[in-house]
């Protein structure tokens, strides 16, 4: 049967097509968010600030703020209800399904599994004093909790905001999902953005709080850690922490399982998969999922901007706490510890440890601090998981 062109209303077709175009639906806020995403693209691609993390976040932010794209990529919200569960089942898009892993706290433990499989706990086992530095770097969490409470946030919201100070995105997602779900997009974006921007935040503080002489301190090589120690460590830590603080087990348990894959040497295929295929896949999903929640109406609200400012403050205080503890330990040991490793006490592993190495080599190219900094860095991961467990036990 042929097409009767005379029966086709081309005027209405072109009118509907024109009205469906994105630029007819956008507003100024959408374009502001697109500009912010371009800034993140620049930092990831040109400046190479943790591109594996920042690039997916930036692209998720870019996608969701293209005028008209949200309906296709995310789904349709009934009027007056913008919750995740309220999206109409028949309209759910790709980003809605990717975000399921954030909403149901699936991605954070899997990220910890990959981190455990990639991380050598040897420096921490060889130098247990690193735990003190890692504990000092959690100062930002508790200072931010007090600040957020003082600014009028509820106790559960303040606890969720405070965890940003641990510089641990998966931990922030898990705590916020359980305590203050409404704040999840803002807190997740803040946590991952600051992790990606570690070089910009930490280096000025490291130079400010240490002297040139302290920055050139060379530390003695770490002792060799036996295979038995490396196998027993994750088992013992999981048992002890689990008995004392069960709320920390979902993250800490997966971290230690991944490390056990690595250290036993009997499941190389599982270890390789956790380090590479699984970790890379979850990083893509998590980054895009976090970025896609940075919608203009949410991200540019005064409350969200306040959370981002407090998170920045918390991250800075955490860095300062680690540096000051390491500086004190340097004094007590008569210069055996380089205070620069203190900044690695935050949980961003191994990014923070690499920053300690970079700043140390700026002042002495022959001074290698990476392995020494990995001790506080791993301690920071464990410390942030324990801090999260404490907050969940107290406010959950």
C-alpha positions in Angstrom: 0.0 0.0 0.0 1.5 3.3 -1.1 2.0 6.3 1.1 -0.5 9.1 0.6 1.7 12.1 0.8 -1.3 14.4 0.7 -2.5 12.9 4.0 0.8 13.6 5.7 0.9 16.8 7.8 4.5 17.8 7.2 4.0 21.0 9.1 3.1 19.1 12.3 6.0 16.7 11.8 8.5 19.4 11.5 7.0 21.3 14.4 7.1 18.2 16.6 10.7 17.5 15.5 11.7 21.1 16.3 10.1 21.0 19.7 11.9 17.8 20.6 15.3 19.3 19.9 17.5 19.7 23.0 18.1 23.4 22.7 14.4 24.0 23.0 14.3 22.4 26.4 17.4 23.6 28.2 18.0 26.5 30.5 21.0 28.5 31.6 21.8 26.1 34.4 22.2 23.2 32.0 24.8 25.1 30.1 26.6 26.1 33.3 26.9 22.4 34.1 28.1 21.6 30.6 30.9 24.2 31.2 31.8 22.6 34.5 32.0 19.2 32.7 34.4 20.8 30.2 36.6 21.9 33.0 36.7 18.4 34.4 37.5 17.1 30.8 40.4 19.5 30.7 41.7 18.4 34.1 41.4 14.7 33.2 42.7 14.8 29.6 45.2 17.7 29.6 46.4 17.8 33.2 46.0 14.0 33.7 44.5 14.4 37.1 43.4 10.8 37.8 41.8 10.5 34.3 40.5 6.9 35.0 38.2 8.4 37.6 37.6 12.0 36.5 36.9 11.3 32.8 33.9 9.0 33.4 32.5 11.4 36.0 32.9 14.3 33.6 31.3 12.4 30.8 28.4 11.4 33.0 27.9 15.0 34.0 28.1 16.0 30.4 25.5 13.5 29.2 22.9 14.2 31.8 23.0 17.9 31.3 22.5 17.9 27.5 19.1 19.5 27.3 16.5 16.9 26.7 18.8 13.9 27.3 17.7 13.1 30.8 14.4 11.6 29.7 16.1 9.2 27.4 19.2 8.4 29.5 17.5 8.3 32.9 13.8 8.1 32.6 10.6 9.9 33.5 9.8 11.1 37.0 6.2 11.5 38.0 5.5 15.1 38.8 6.7 16.1 42.3 8.7 12.9 43.0 12.3 12.7 41.8 13.4 9.7 43.8 15.3 6.8 42.2 12.4 4.4 42.8 9.8 6.8 41.3 11.2 6.5 37.7 8.5 4.9 35.6 9.5 1.4 34.8 8.7 1.6 31.1 10.9 4.7 30.7 14.0 3.7 32.6 17.2 4.4 30.5 20.8 3.2 30.5 22.0 5.5 33.3 19.1 4.5 35.6 20.3 0.9 35.4 24.0 1.8 35.8 23.1 3.8 38.9 21.4 0.7 40.4 24.9 -0.4 41.6 25.3 2.9 43.5 21.7 2.9 44.9 22.0 -0.6 46.2 25.6 -0.3 47.4 26.9 -2.9 45.0 29.8 -1.0 43.5 31.6 0.2 46.7 32.4 -3.3 48.1 33.5 -4.5 44.6 35.8 -1.5 44.3 37.3 -2.4 47.6 37.8 -6.0 46.4 39.8 -4.6 43.5 41.8 -2.2 45.7 42.7 -5.1 48.0 43.9 -7.2 45.1 46.1 -4.4 43.8 47.5 -3.3 47.1 50.6 -4.5 48.9 50.1 -4.4 52.7 53.7 -5.2 53.2 54.8 -1.5 54.0 52.1 -1.3 56.7 53.1 -4.7 58.2 56.8 -3.7 58.1 56.1 -0.4 59.8 53.0 -0.7 62.1 53.6 2.9 63.3 52.0 3.9 60.0 48.7 3.1 61.5 49.1 6.1 63.8 49.5 8.4 60.8 46.5 6.8 59.0 44.5 7.4 62.2 45.6 11.1 62.3 44.4 11.6 58.7 40.9 10.7 59.8 40.7 14.0 61.7 39.0 15.6 58.8 36.0 13.2 59.2 35.3 14.2 62.8 36.0 17.9 62.3 33.7 18.0 59.3 31.0 16.2 61.3 31.1 19.0 64.0 31.1 21.7 61.3 28.1 20.2 59.4 26.2 19.8 62.6 26.9 23.4 63.5 25.6 24.5 60.1 22.3 22.9 60.8 22.5 19.5 59.1 21.0 16.6 60.9 23.2 14.1 62.6 22.8 11.5 59.9 23.5 14.0 57.1 26.5 15.4 59.0 27.9 11.9 59.4 27.5 11.3 55.6 29.1 14.7 54.7 31.9 14.1 57.2 33.0 10.9 55.6 34.2 12.9 52.5 37.2 13.8 54.7 38.5 10.3 54.4 39.0 10.8 50.7 37.3 7.4 50.0 34.5 7.5 47.4 33.2 3.9 48.0 33.0 4.5 51.7 31.2 7.8 51.2 28.6 6.2 49.0 28.0 3.3 51.4 27.6 5.6 54.5 25.4 8.1 52.7 23.1 5.4 51.2 22.4 4.1 54.6 22.2 7.3 56.5 21.2 10.2 54.2 20.1 8.9 50.8 18.8 12.3 49.7 22.4 13.7 49.8 24.0 10.8 47.9 24.5 12.6 44.6 26.2 15.7 46.1 28.4 13.7 48.5 29.4 11.1 45.9 30.4 13.8 43.4 32.3 15.8 46.1 34.1 12.7 47.3 35.2 11.5 43.9 36.0 15.0 42.6 38.4 15.7 45.5 40.0 12.3 45.1 40.7 13.2 41.5 42.0 16.6 42.5 44.4 15.4 45.1 47.5 17.0 43.5 45.8 20.4 43.6 44.7 20.1 47.2 47.5 18.3 48.9 50.7 19.7 47.4 50.3 23.3 48.7 49.5 22.0 52.2 52.5 19.7 52.2 54.8 22.6 51.3 53.2 24.8 53.9 53.4 22.5 56.8 56.9 21.0 56.2 60.4 22.6 56.0 62.8 22.1 53.2 65.0 20.1 55.5 62.2 17.8 56.5 61.2 17.2 52.9 64.7 15.8 52.1 64.8 13.3 54.9 65.7 9.9 53.6 64.0 6.9 55.4 65.7 3.6 56.0 64.6 0.7 53.7 61.6 -1.3 55.1 62.3 -4.8 56.4 61.3 -7.8 54.2 57.8 -9.1 55.1 57.3 -12.8 55.0 54.5 -14.4 52.9 53.0 -15.9 56.1 52.6 -12.4 57.6 51.0 -11.1 54.4 48.5 -14.0 54.4 47.7 -13.8 58.1 47.3 -10.0 58.1 44.0 -9.7 56.2 42.5 -12.7 58.1 43.3 -11.3 61.5 42.3 -7.7 60.7 38.9 -8.9 59.3 38.3 -11.0 62.4 39.3 -8.3 64.9 37.4 -5.5 63.2 34.4 -7.7 62.6 34.1 -8.7 66.2 34.4 -5.1 67.3 32.6 -3.3 64.5 30.4 -5.4 62.2 29.2 -2.4 60.3 32.7 -2.0 58.8 32.8 -5.5 57.4 31.1 -5.1 53.9 34.0 -2.8 52.8 36.8 -4.1 54.9 35.9 -7.7 54.3 36.0 -7.2 50.5 39.3 -5.3 50.8 40.9 -8.1 52.7 39.5 -10.8 50.4 41.0 -9.1 47.4 44.3 -8.9 49.2 44.1 -12.5 50.2 43.6 -13.4 46.5 46.8 -11.5 45.8 49.0 -12.8 48.6 48.1 -16.5 48.7 49.3 -17.0 45.1 46.8 -19.9 44.6 44.1 -18.0 42.8 46.0 -15.9 40.2 43.0 -15.9 37.8 40.8 -14.4 40.5 43.4 -11.9 41.5 44.0 -10.8 38.0 40.3 -10.4 37.3 39.8 -8.4 40.5 42.7 -6.1 39.6 41.9 -5.6 36.0 38.6 -6.6 34.3 36.4 -6.2 37.3 38.0 -3.1 38.7 38.1 -1.3 35.3 34.4 -2.2 34.6 33.2 -1.1 38.0 35.2 2.1 37.8 33.5 3.0 34.5 30.1 2.2 35.8 30.7 4.1 39.1 32.2 7.1 37.5 29.5 7.6 34.9 26.8 6.9 37.6 28.2 9.5 39.9 28.6 12.1 37.2 25.1 11.5 35.8 23.6 12.7 39.1 25.2 16.1 38.8 22.0 17.6 37.3 21.9 21.4 37.3 18.9 21.7 39.6 20.6 19.5 42.3 24.2 20.4 41.8 23.8 24.2 41.8 21.6 24.4 44.9 22.9 26.3 48.0 22.7 23.1 50.1 24.7 21.1 47.6 27.3 23.8 47.2 27.6 23.9 51.0 28.2 20.1 51.1 31.0 20.5 48.5 32.6 23.3 50.6 32.5 21.3 53.8 33.9 18.3 51.9 36.8 20.3 50.6 37.4 21.5 54.1 37.2 18.0 55.5 39.7 16.7 52.9 42.1 19.5 53.7 41.9 18.8 57.5 42.5 15.1 56.9 45.6 15.9 55.0 46.8 18.3 57.7 46.0 15.8 60.4 48.2 13.2 58.7 51.0 15.7 58.1 51.0 16.9 61.7 51.1 13.4 63.1 54.0 12.4 60.8 55.8 15.7 61.7 55.5 14.8 65.4 56.7 11.3 64.8 59.7 12.7 62.9 60.6 14.8 65.9 60.2 11.9 68.3 62.3 9.6 66.2 64.9 12.3 65.6 64.4 12.6 61.9 63.8 9.0 60.9 60.4 9.7 59.4 59.9 12.1 56.5 56.7 14.1 57.3 55.6 14.1 53.7 54.3 10.6 54.0 51.7 12.0 56.4 49.6 13.3 53.6 49.2 9.7 52.3 47.2 8.9 55.4 44.0 9.8 53.6 42.3 6.8 52.0 42.9 7.6 48.3 45.2 4.7 47.5 47.7 4.8 45.7 47.1 8.4 44.6 48.1 10.0 47.9 51.2 7.9 48.2 52.3 9.0 44.7 51.9 12.6 45.7 54.3 12.0 48.7 56.8 10.5 46.3 56.4 13.4 43.8 56.9 16.2 46.3 59.8 14.4 48.0 61.6 14.0 44.6 61.1 17.7 43.8 63.6 18.5 46.6 65.8 15.4 46.2 65.5 13.3 43.0 67.2 10.4 44.8 64.7 10.3 47.6 62.1 7.6 47.1 59.2 7.8 49.5 56.5 5.7 47.7 56.8 2.5 49.6 57.1 4.3 52.9 54.0 6.4 52.0 52.1 3.2 51.1 52.0 2.3 54.8 50.0 5.3 55.9 48.0 5.1 52.7 46.8 1.5 53.4 46.2 2.4 57.0 44.0 5.3 55.7 41.9 2.8 53.7 41.4 0.6 56.8 40.9 3.7 59.0 38.2 5.2 56.8 36.3 1.9 56.7 36.5 1.7 60.5 35.4 5.3 60.8 32.5 4.5 58.5 31.6 1.6 60.7 31.6 3.8 63.8 29.3 6.4 62.1 26.9 3.6 61.0 26.9 2.0 64.4 26.2 5.4 66.1 23.7 6.8 63.6 22.4 3.9 61.5 
